[in-house]
């Protein structure tokens, strides 16, 4: 029957040959699973990734070239999946976009750490702002509509608020330990303070009644 594995004359079942696209997708999925399981600082063993994906170890080098390229591709693939069908994010004003991204990054700490490691490793092909053209359009609209001051350095505003997000996510567990504040409580307090910082950049008074709940599905864009 179609779709059933073929059986050789020796009685062994032969697996269907995967396309390059399928093999690459399997390797990226395997890398993400192992990063989520072990954490980014545990290191990534390429043979373990190959075993997890059910492919030959040499195919990693054939398709990606280096360990660094595989990790970079994993980050890009994950960001792309998160951004799919969430274009409404770009229509939000500056303060709301920044708040939504802060909450989203709290849900993806391992991705943030991996991005930091790629940057620290000097990977010249890694991009911390993969959708920067879209970001610039949104920032220009913010100024036109008064969501940012006319004289604001919009690029610096975006970069510095992104850096604050990522820095907090990377160190939040250590901050919680050092301060003795439970992590969930520290996250809430940090989010409120972040909102005040962003409001200051936008030239707005912070809203004390602002909803600091979790981001909805339209908030998790890069």
Secondary structure by P-SEA (a helix, b strand, c coil): cccccccccccccccccccaaaaaaaaaaaaaaaaaaccccccccaaaaaaaacccccccccccccaaaaaaaaaaaaaaaaaccccccccccaaaaaaaaaaaaaacaaaaaaaaaaaaacccccccccaaaaaaaaaaaaaaacccccccaaaaaaaaaaaaaaaaaacaaaaaaaacccaaaaaaaaaaaaaaaaaaaacccccccccccccccccccc
